[in-house]
Amino acid sequence: MPISRQATLDPALRDWLDQLVPTISPERLHADVVALPAPRNRLDRPEWMQQADQMILQAFQAAGWSAQLSPFRCAHVAGFLGYSNNGRFPAPPTSYSLLEGANVVACKQGTQSGEAIVVLAHQDTTSHTRGANDNTASVAALLELARAIAPYQFTRTIVLAATDMEEIGFFGAQALVADLLREWRVLAAINLETIAYTDSTPQSQRLPGQMELLYPRQVKQIRDRQSRADFTAVIYNQAVLRSAATFAAALAHLAGVHAPLLLRAPNDLPIIGTLLQRWIPAVRNFARSDHLPFWAAGIPAMMVTDTANFRYRHYHQPTDTPEKLDYQRLAAIVGATAAVLADVAELRRD
C-alpha cells in the first residue's frame, strides 16, 4: 500500500518544517561523518569508540541538550560475530561471557513529564570499515537533529540515543529500552539504520527473494521506476502507523513523491506473521537492527533505511567511505524525523 503518496502534512506542520529545513546543513552532516573516528567498536577499537563517545556527547551538550554516557553490562549472552567476521553476511552466531558498553543519551525535557519519543542510531562499526553509511551517517543525523530542534519546546520529552553493540546483537538498544521504561511511557521510536546512499541508475536496487509475495504494490512501484535505488524505506509496526505516515509525507514534501516507501513489518501481521518468518526467509531482513528490542517490548517503532546491502555494495566493506553518500537525502531525513517529533512530542507554539 503506497501510503506515502496519499498522506499529507498538516499545513501548520508543513509551514514549520519549511522554516526548519534551512537550518539543516548537508555540509555539516558531511563534516560530522568525516570527523567521527572509525573503524570503532568496544571490542576491537575501544580507544576510537571512546573518542566518538566524547565527540557525540559534546555535540549534544553544545546544542543545549542534557546528555550523558549510559553504561551497561551483559554476562553470558548469545549474539553475532559482527565485528571481526571479514564482512560475511549474515554474521555467524557466537556467545559472549561478558560485554561492557555504553550508549550516549541526550534528553530534551518536555513541559509535561511521563511520556517520551525516541530517535536512535547505532554508532559501532565493523572492524575493517569506516562505516560511513553503516552507521556513522545516522549518528551525524542525530547530531544535526539535536541542533535543528534545540530552539523549540515540546510537551513531551524527546530522547536521542547513539547506541552501542548493534552489530553483535542489539545489546545497547536492549539496555536503552530498559532504561527508558523505568522513566517514561515511550510513545514511539525511530531507528535510523544505514540511511544515506541513493543511486538513480536503473536496476541499482535489488530486492530480497519473494518480496513480491509480501508487498506486490510496493514491488510494482519500484519496478515501474526501473528499480532505481533512490527511495528511503520505512519499516514499521501497525502501532506506529501514524508516525510512519507523517515521516513519509514529510520526506515526500522535502525530497519528492518517490522518496519514501512504507512497508509494514511482515512479522507484525496478525497470526500469519510468525509463520511468514518460517516460510519466507526475506522476512528476517525486517528485524536486523536496533528497533527489534523496542518491538519486543511492545513499543511502537519504525526503522528508516536505504536497504543497506540490497543496494550498497560497500556495505560492511573498507570502501564504505564518506564521499559515496547523499547528504541532501540525509538532510531531508533529518527534516522528516523532526516532523514526526513535532507531531508526537507536540511542538509548543505559544
Buried (B, 14 or more C-beta within 10 A) or exposed (E): EBBBBEBEBBEEBBEBBEEBBEBBBBEBBBBBBBEBBBBBBBBBBEEBBBBBBEBBBEBBBEBEBEBBBBEBEBEEBEBBBBBEBEEEEEBEEBEBEEBBBBBBBBBBBBEEEEBBBBBBBBBBBBBBBBBBBBBBBBBBBBBBBBBBBBEBBBEBBBBBBBBBBBBBBBBBBBBBBEBBEEEBEBBBBBBBBBBBBBBEEEEBBBBBEEBBEBBEEBBEBBBEBEBBBBBBBBBBBEBBBBBBBBBBBBBBBBBEEBBBBBBBBBBBBEEEBEEBBEEBEBBEBBBBBBBBBBBBBEBBBBBBBBBBBBBBEBBBBEEBBBEBBBBBBBBBBBBBBBBBBBBBBBBEEE
